[in-house]
Amino acid sequence: MRTRLNPCGSRLELLSVRHRDPKERRQEYIGMLRLAANRKRIKNKRRRSRVTSSYPDNYHATKTKDYRKK
């Protein structure tokens, strides 16, 4: 068992060093990209809600905190 660190930072297990068919490798890569994209989306969401809470005219502010209490 060999492990490799993939681009998004989580560990990816390689079952063996044997040659795998390109289709399988492609699927794995697509999966990694999807994970990375999800992580990015969640991070952005979190940041956006934090930043916009002080701007009432901003759309996202209305979804997160009640900005009128300030």
C-alpha positions in Angstrom: 0.0 0.0 0.0 1.4 3.3 -1.0 -0.3 6.6 -0.2 0.0 9.8 -2.2 -1.0 13.3 -1.3 -3.5 14.6 -3.8 -3.9 18.3 -4.8 -6.8 19.0 -2.4 -4.7 17.8 0.6 -6.6 14.6 1.6 -4.8 11.3 1.3 -5.5 9.2 -1.7 -5.0 5.5 -1.3 -3.3 3.7 -4.2 -4.2 0.1 -4.1 -1.0 -1.0 -5.8 1.6 0.3 -8.1 0.2 -1.8 -11.0 -0.9 -0.1 -14.2 -4.5 0.9 -14.1 -6.6 1.6 -17.2 -6.9 5.3 -18.2 -10.6 5.3 -17.8 -10.3 4.3 -14.1 -7.6 6.9 -13.6 -9.7 9.6 -15.2 -12.7 8.8 -12.9 -10.4 9.1 -9.9 -9.1 12.4 -11.1 -12.6 13.7 -11.7 -13.6 12.6 -8.3 -10.6 14.5 -6.8 -11.6 17.6 -8.7 -15.2 17.4 -7.5 -14.0 17.1 -3.9 -11.8 20.1 -4.2 -14.6 22.1 -5.8 -17.0 21.2 -3.0 -14.5 22.2 -0.4 -13.9 25.5 -2.2 -17.6 26.2 -2.4 -18.2 25.6 1.3 -15.2 27.7 2.2 -16.4 30.6 0.0 -19.9 30.3 1.5 -18.5 30.5 5.0 -16.3 33.5 4.1 -19.1 35.3 2.3 -21.5 35.0 5.2 -18.8 36.4 7.6 -17.9 39.3 5.4 -21.3 40.5 4.3 -23.0 40.6 7.7 -22.1 44.3 8.0 -23.6 45.3 4.7 -27.5 45.4 4.8 -27.8 46.1 1.1 -25.9 43.0 0.2 -28.1 40.0 -0.7 -26.1 37.4 1.3 -26.3 39.5 4.5 -30.1 38.9 4.6 -29.6 35.2 4.5 -27.1 34.9 7.4 -27.5 37.2 10.4 -30.0 39.8 11.3 -28.0 42.9 10.6 -30.5 45.4 12.1 -29.5 44.5 15.6 -26.3 46.5 15.4 
